[in-house]
Amino acid sequence: MPASDQSLIERARSGDQAAFQALIGPLIHPGYQLAFAMLRQREAAEDAVQEAAIRAWRKLGQVRDGTTSLRPWFLTVVANECRAVRRGRWWAVIRVADVVPSAAVWPEDRSACTDLRRSVERLSHRDRLLLHLHYWLDLPLEEVALVLGTTPGAAKSRRHRLLRRLRLDLDSQEVS
């Protein structure tokens, strides 16, 4: 982390809101992308990122000295907020149907997309988080490992097992 970022963290820890905004501003969009991938609703994703930003402000003192990037830390806060939203009692209430994208956006074989989406939804939160971080946000496995609190090698192995399981699941659905 450049010295200027390090000084921003120190200023933010001492209560400087402008320094915090300078640190967190570039992370809002990736945070929103992650929240949208996990919650699949624009409004819920926006709310989750806003709550995550508030939590990040309150917990900035928990950032370890020598941290090279706030992105994994903030994305962890966003992921935890999304998990809390999905656990909430109102999440299970029947929601108004989502708007269906135009035909130009959908591939010809919609069943393949639906099958993949169902397979991914059946994964555990931690497994879905790994896939969203690596494939949706295009984070390197080193950063994914930081968010998951594991080693890069473990994240790579988990990704390999997940992809194999998804392939087997999709193959078995195709045969059925």
NORNORMO-V670452 format. One record per residue. N is the residue number from 1. PHI is phi as a letter, one per 40 degrees, with the letter a starting at -180 (* if undefined). PSI is psi in degrees with one decimal (none if undefined). OMEGA is omega in whole degrees, -180 to 180 (NA if undefined). Layout:
# NORNORMO-V670452
n/phi/psi/omega
N/PHI/PSI/OMEGA
N/PHI/PSI/OMEGA
This chain:
# NORNORMO-V670452
n/phi/psi/omega
1/*/130.0/179
2/c/156.7/-180
3/d/-34.7/-179
4/c/-38.4/177
5/c/-38.9/179
6/c/-41.7/178
7/c/-33.4/176
8/c/-41.5/179
9/c/-45.5/180
10/c/-42.2/178
11/c/-41.0/179
12/c/-40.4/178
13/c/-31.3/180
14/c/6.2/174
15/h/7.3/-180
16/c/105.2/-177
17/c/-34.8/179
18/c/-39.4/178
19/c/-40.9/178
20/c/-44.2/180
21/c/-37.7/178
22/c/-34.9/179
23/c/-44.5/-170
24/c/-23.3/-178
25/d/-51.1/-179
26/c/-11.7/-177
27/c/-8.3/-177
28/c/-45.6/-178
29/c/-49.2/176
30/c/-35.4/177
31/c/-41.5/178
32/c/-42.5/179
33/d/-42.3/178
34/c/-46.3/-179
35/c/-41.4/179
36/c/-39.5/178
37/c/-34.7/-177
38/c/-35.8/-174
39/b/-23.6/178
40/f/30.2/173
41/a/127.8/-176
42/d/-50.3/-177
43/c/-43.1/180
44/c/-39.1/179
45/c/-43.0/179
46/c/-44.8/179
47/c/-42.1/-179
48/c/-41.6/180
49/c/-38.1/178
50/c/-45.6/177
51/c/-39.5/179
52/c/-39.4/179
53/c/-39.2/178
54/c/-44.5/178
55/c/-39.5/180
56/c/-41.4/179
57/c/-44.4/-178
58/c/-31.4/-173
59/b/16.4/-178
60/d/-28.3/178
61/c/-16.3/-180
62/c/-10.1/178
63/c/127.2/-177
64/c/145.0/174
65/c/141.6/179
66/g/5.7/178
67/c/131.1/-176
68/c/-19.9/179
69/a/137.6/176
70/c/-12.5/-175
71/d/-50.4/179
72/c/-39.2/180
73/c/-48.0/-179
74/c/-40.2/179
75/c/-30.5/174
76/c/-42.2/178
77/c/-43.6/179
78/c/-46.6/-179
79/c/-41.1/178
80/c/-38.1/177
81/c/-41.3/178
82/c/-40.9/178
83/c/-40.4/178
84/c/-38.7/178
85/c/-45.3/-179
86/c/-28.0/177
87/c/-22.5/-176
88/d/150.2/-175
89/c/-26.9/-178
90/c/-15.2/-179
91/c/-31.9/-177
92/c/-10.1/179
93/c/139.8/-180
94/c/128.7/-178
95/b/159.6/176
96/c/140.6/-178
97/d/140.0/177
98/c/153.6/177
99/c/130.9/-180
100/c/129.9/179
101/c/159.4/180
102/c/161.2/-178
103/c/-27.1/-179
104/c/-25.7/-178
105/c/-33.1/-176
106/c/141.5/173
107/c/167.5/-179
108/c/-41.4/-178
109/c/87.8/-178
110/c/-26.4/-178
111/c/-33.0/178
112/c/-42.2/178
113/c/-43.5/-180
114/c/-43.1/179
115/c/-43.9/179
116/c/-44.9/180
117/d/-44.2/179
118/c/-41.9/179
119/c/-42.5/180
120/c/-38.9/180
121/c/-26.6/179
122/c/-12.8/179
123/c/160.1/176
124/c/161.9/179
125/d/-45.5/-178
126/c/-39.8/179
127/c/-41.9/177
128/c/-39.3/179
129/c/-44.5/178
130/d/-47.2/-179
131/c/-43.4/180
132/c/-43.9/-179
133/c/-44.2/-174
134/c/-44.0/-174
135/c/-34.9/-178
136/c/-48.1/-179
137/c/-7.4/178
138/f/38.7/177
139/c/144.7/175
140/c/156.3/-177
141/d/-27.3/179
142/c/-43.4/179
143/c/-36.7/176
144/d/-43.0/179
145/c/-39.6/178
146/c/-43.4/179
147/c/-40.7/-179
148/c/-12.3/-179
149/g/41.5/-179
150/b/-175.2/178
151/c/157.5/177
152/d/-37.1/179
153/c/-40.9/178
154/c/-38.2/178
155/c/-39.9/179
156/c/-42.8/179
157/c/-43.5/180
158/c/-42.3/179
159/c/-44.2/180
160/c/-46.9/179
161/c/-39.1/179
162/c/-46.2/-179
163/c/-39.9/177
164/c/-43.5/179
165/c/-41.3/178
166/c/-41.1/178
167/c/-45.5/179
168/c/-41.1/179
169/c/-44.8/179
170/c/-38.6/178
171/c/-41.1/-180
172/c/-32.5/176
173/c/-33.9/180
174/c/-38.3/-179
175/c/-35.7/-176
176/c/none/NA
